[in-house]
Amino acid sequence: MPRKFIQRLLPNHQTIKNQRALKVFGSILHEPNLWHLNRRSASGAFGIGLFFAFWPVPFQMWLSAATAIPMRANLPLSVATVWITNPFTMPPIFYGAYKVGTTVLGTKAQPFNFQFTWQWVMDSIYTIGPAFLVGCGICSVVFGIAGYFGLDWLWRFSVRKAWENRRMARSQKTTQE
């Protein structure tokens, strides 16, 4: 079940290979193992994608792809998972990471009003920056590990369930004959 579901969501590998942003990786993208979808590659890709999704940088997809390639994780799934943090989900996710950081550091949450200016960014690095970056790091590791083991468990569970269903169907077929 996870394999078919994931394959429906992912774009064609030729579409991804032709992305201008991924041309940096050159012929490495033609490695067939990067495009196969199995339990190990899917779990690794999901963990890698979630890990980099919590990084507050503009090039998360490149980092995810650069990590998925040597780890032989499924490249499309790794890159697609990063988009869990998109322009609509970033504010609540990064605010949650900031709250995690303030809790871990034991600091009081600073009130802030976001402004789309360089001056605001520079001022915020010293006020909310440490708690935000610590929270992002913690969430990155926790969700990356949870994503890896969660998808691995889901994959194993669905395979086990499919085997049980086949066994039940076979036993019902033999009892009917």
N, C-alpha and C positions, 0 to 999 in steps of 0.2 A: 503494500500500500504506500509507504513513504516514497519509494522509488518512482512509482507512476505519478504520484501527486507532485513531487519535486520536478520531474521531467516536464510536466505540463506547465509549470510556472517559469522554468528557465528558458531563455532565448536560445536560438540555434547557435551552435559553436562557431559556425562560419561568420555569423553576425558579430560575435564577440572578437574573433580573430581580426576582423577588419576595422575594429575601433581604432581611431587615430591615437587615442590616449594610451593604448596598450601596445603600440608599435615599438615602444621602448624595449620591450622584452624580445623582440626579433623572432628568430626561428624556434626559440624555446617553446613558444605557444603551440607548435605543431606536435608536441609530445602527446601521444594518445592517452596516457594515464591521467592527464589533467582534465580530460573530458569524460572519462568513465564515471559512472555513478554507482558506487557501492557503499556499504555501510561505513567502511573506514574513511573513504574519501569524502563522503557526505558529512560525517560527524566532524572530521577535521576542518572542512570548509566552513561549516556552521560555527564552530568554535572560533576560528580565525576571523570570520566576518563579524561576529559579536564582539570579539576582543577589540577590533579596530573601530567598530561603530561608536564606541564611547570616547574615542580620541577627538579632541576638539581641533582638528586640523582640516584643511580643505582638500587634502589628497588621500583620503582614507581608502579609496578604491585601489590606488596604486600600491599602497602599503599592504593591503590585503592580498592583492595579486602577487606582489613580490614575496610574500610569506608563503602563499599557497603553492607556488611553483616548486621550491626546494622540498617542501613537505609532501608533495604529490597529492595535495588535496584537490577536490573538484573546483576548478577555477571559476566557472560561472556562478556556482552557488556561493563561493567565498566572496566574490565581488557583489553579488546581489544582496547578500545578507547585510552588508554594510549600510544599505539603504533603509534599514530599520530606523536609523537616524536620518530623517529627511527634513526639509524646511518646516514641515508641520509638526513633527514629533520632537525636533531638537529642543525647543524651549522647555517642555516638561521633563524630558530625559536629562538634560543638562542641569536643570534646577534640582532634580532629584539627586544627581551626582554632587552638586554643591551642598545639599543638605547632608548627604553622607559624609562629605569632607568636614563640614563643621562639627558633626557629631564625633567623628574619629579624632579630630584635632582638639575637641573640647572648646571651640571658640563660639562666640555668639554670631548668629547670622546677621550679616550687614544688609540694611535696606539699600536697594539700588534701583535705579531707573535706567533701563537700557537706552543708549543713544548710538546711532550708527555713525560714530566719529572716531578717528584715530586717538584723539585726546582721551575719550572715555575708556578706550581699550587700555591705554597706557596707565591711566589712573586706577583702573580696576585690577591691574596685575598686582598691585601692592595691597589692595583692600580685600577683594574677594578671590584673587588668583590662587593663593596657596590652598585654601579649602576646596576650591573648584578643581584644581589639578589633582589633589589627593583623592577627592571623590571620584573623579574620572578614572584614575588609575585603579582604584579599588573595584569600581563597577566593571571596568574593562576585564580585569582578571576574573572576578566572580562570575559575570555573565558569560565570558568566554568558556570557562570550565564547565559551568552549568549547561551551556548550549551543547558543548561536545558530548558530555555524558547523557544529557537529556535526549538528544537525537539518536545516540548510540542505543540507549535503552528502548526508545520508540521503535527503532528499526528491528532490534532483536525481538521485541514483543510482537510486532506485526508478522515477522517471519514465523515465529512460534505459533501464532494464531492461525496462519495460513496452513502450516503443517498439520495442526490439530483438525482444522476443517477438512483437509484432504483425507486424513485418516478416518474421520467420522463418516465422510462420504463413501469411502471405500468399504468400511465395515457395514454401512447400511446397504450398500450395493450387494455385498456378499450374503447378507442375511435375507435379502429379497429374492435371491436366486435359488 
